[in-house]
């Protein structure tokens, strides 16, 4: 099964870079030809190009929820985002809308997509490191993803 592990975010914006930091740790741990680890600072329709052609995608990103506790890690499937579908412009579309658009266009998207969303605190400060609580989640997120990979084999 061809798998993409994708760390998302902007590493110059404090906790928003958490997807990159988790992906960096995974990249040195994973030695499988069928698993590719990438990092990106994109969103919207550009996201489709990265997902194209994989059987499975594991996405790591920051999230800020209304009642979330900083450092919590959520394992989400695409259906969790269905209520967020909306159309705005090509410059700002959310995850659910992008996936729906890709399906309608017949783009070969992964059959299995899992999102590891890490509850963050500061996504506005210019700093190339996470807050201590968020940085502390990196080993746990890495372990969760490694367990997911092992189960799928």
N, C-alpha and C positions, 0 to 999 in steps of 0.2 A: 504494500500500500504506500503510494507516494504521499509523503506528509510534509506540510509546511508549518513551521513554527515561526510566528511573526510577532515581534515586539514592536508595539506602536507607541507614539508619543513624541514629545519634543524634549530632548535631554537638556536643553538650556533653560527649561522652565521647571526647575525643582522636581516635585513629585510627578509631574507629567511624563518624565522620562523613565518611569518604573518599568514599562514594557521593554525598553531597550536594555536596562540593567539585568532583568531576568533573562532575556534572550542571550545576552553576552555570557552569562554563567552557563546556560544550557549549551551554547555553541562549543565550549571547551569540553563538555561532558559527553556529548553525543557523537558517536562514531558509527553511524549507519548511513549507508549509501542512499537509502530510501527516505531519509529525513534531512530536510534543508532548513537551516535557521537563517532568518533575515530580520533586519530592523528597518523601519520606515517612519517617516514623519509626514505621512500623507493622510488624506481622508477623501470622502466623496467618491466620485466615479473612478478616480485613480486607483482605488482599492481593488477594483475588479481585475485589473491587469496582474496584480500580485497573486490573486487567488486562482487564476485561470490555470487549469491543467493538473491540479492536485486532487487526490482522492480524499484527503483529510486536511483540515487546517486547525491549528491551535493558535489562538490569538491572545496576546497579553497586552492589557491596556489599563490606564487609570480610569477611575470612575468616582463621581461625587454624587451620592444619593442624599435624599432629604434626611433620613434618620440613620444613616450609616455610621459605623464606628471606624475611625481611621485605622488602617491596617487589616481590616477584614478582607478576605479573598472570596469572591463569588465565582462559582463555576456555572456559566450560563450557556444555554443553547440558543440558536437564532430565534426560536419561538418566543423567548423572553422579551424580545425587542419588537414584536409585532404591533403592539399598541402605539409604538412611536413612529410608525410609518407616516411620512408626509413628503410633500414635494415643495421645495423652495426654489433653489436655483442650482445650476451645475457646480457652483462654488461651495454650496453647503447642503449636503444631503446626509441623512443619518445611515447607520449600518443596515437597518431593516429595509430601507428604501433602495439602497444600493444592491442588496441581495435580490430583492424582487425584480429590479430593473435587469440585472444580469440574467436571471432565469427567463424573463420574457424575451430577452434577446437571444437566448439559446447559448449563452457563454458557458463553457464546461467548468462549472464551479464544483468545489469539493462536496461530496455526498454527506460528509460529516464535518461539522464546524463546532468548535467549542471556544468560548471566550472566557479567559481568566481575567476578571475585572478586580483590580485592587483599589480599595477605598483609600483615597488620598486626602491630603490636607491643603497643601500649597501648590497651586499650578500657575501662579502669577509671578512669583519672584524669579529673577534671572539668577540661576545658580545651577551648576552642573553636578548636583548631588541631591538626593532625596532628604526629606526630614528624617530624623532617627527612627521614628515609629514605622514609617513606610519602608525605609531601607531594611529594617528588621524583618520584613515580610519576604525578602528575596529568597532565603533558603527554603522557607515553607512553600512558596510558589514553585520553585524549582523541583522540590520533592513531589508535589502534587502532579506536576506535568510529567515527570519521569514515571510516576505510577500509572498515569493515563497511557503513556507510550507502552509500558510493559504489559498492561491489560490488553492492548490492541494487537500485540504480537502473537 
